[in-house]
Each structure stands twice: as structure tokens, then as C-alpha cells.
Amino acid sequence: MLSVIPSLVLFGLAGAISTVPVSITIMILLAPEPRRRALPFLIGSVAGSIVVVGFSAVGLHLLPGRPALNQDEILAWLGLLIGFFLIAYALYLFGHRSQSDSAVLGKMKARFQSARPWEFVVLGLGLNLRPKAILLAVTAGALISVREPPLLQGTLLVFAYAAVTQSAVVVPISVWLHSPQRAEVPLTAIYTWMQLNGQKIAAIATLTIGVFIVGYSVVQL
């Protein structure tokens, strides 16, 4: 169990490094009646990660005719695959300046006023269906499945991955719940800063994690 945790944490961090979830979270917290929206969004986001990773782990475990390969080699090759994907994605972010995220966020912000709580649950669930999120979650499920842990340990690993990859949602909401009035100013500053620098920071962090995962996986081969 312990041998798979570093890889799960790295994949979880790679999933957390995205401007969209944290921007949506802060927008919700700064909008009117944030508690009515933030908690359903949090539930949807975390539940979505748990479902995708859990189904991936169970599905791959039950897959008929699984080849009997060395577990460490499988983990290493999966790490190399995801590491190179993250490096390519980071290079794409460096070279591609898109305004599509800002446009989507603007439309969401206008929609928040009339949206019902259940719609924020759906929004949280939906963010787990982005291509990058699905790829990382399925890979995390594969890592868990390969180790064939007991039910309790496997469940803990699924929850651990979900907690890490959803930290961009969990942390801002937790800070806001602790002190809503004091959190408003820093959250506003973070949101403004992310609109200006978020893509560059995400690219740098994604590249760093991708290189680290590739290096770690090469050592394991």
C-alpha cells in the first residue's frame, strides 16, 4: 500500500493544478449566499473524484484476462505515460494563450444568481469529467487495482486521491467556512491574480510534476 502512495499523491497534485476548479470555487464563495452554493459544489466535486477513481479501480480489478505482469513495472510504465502527458500538456499551456476559460467562467458567474443548489452538485460532478481529470483519475484507479489491496486499504487510497486532487476546492471552502468575513479579501486577491497568472503558474507546476513523475518512474524500472 505504501509504495503506491507517492504516485497517487503526485497524480492528485497534477489534478489539483488547474485554474478552472479553484476559480469557480472562489467565484461561488464571493457570490451572494455562498454557503447555499459552496457546500453542494464541494460535495459534488469530491463525490465525483471518488466515483471515477473507485469505479476505475474496481473495473480494472474485475477485468477478465488481466496479464500477470510485475506490479512495479506496471506502475513505472503508467507513471512514464502520465509524466510525458503532463509535460506535453505543460508545453501546450506555455505556447497557447486561450481566453476560453475566462469566457466560460464569465457565463457561469452570470448563471450563479439563479442556479439551484442541486445544480452546483452537478457542476462539481461535471468538473471530474474533463479529459485531464478523467485520465488522471483512471490512472490512479489503475495504480490501486494493480496493487490489489484489501477493501479497506483500497477505499482509503481512493479517498486519499480524491482529497488531494480536490484540494483546490476543499481548501478555499474550508478557509471561508472558518472565517467568511476575513476570507473575502484574500480570496478576491487570489482570484484576480489567477486570472492574470494562473495559466503560467499551472504550466510551470504541471511541467515540474511531470518531470518528477518521469524521473521517479525511470528509477523504478
Helices and strands as residue ranges (DSSP letters): G 2-4, H 5-16, H 19-30, H 34-61, H 71-95, H 100-112, H 117-127, H 131-147, H 151-165, H 167-178, H 180-220
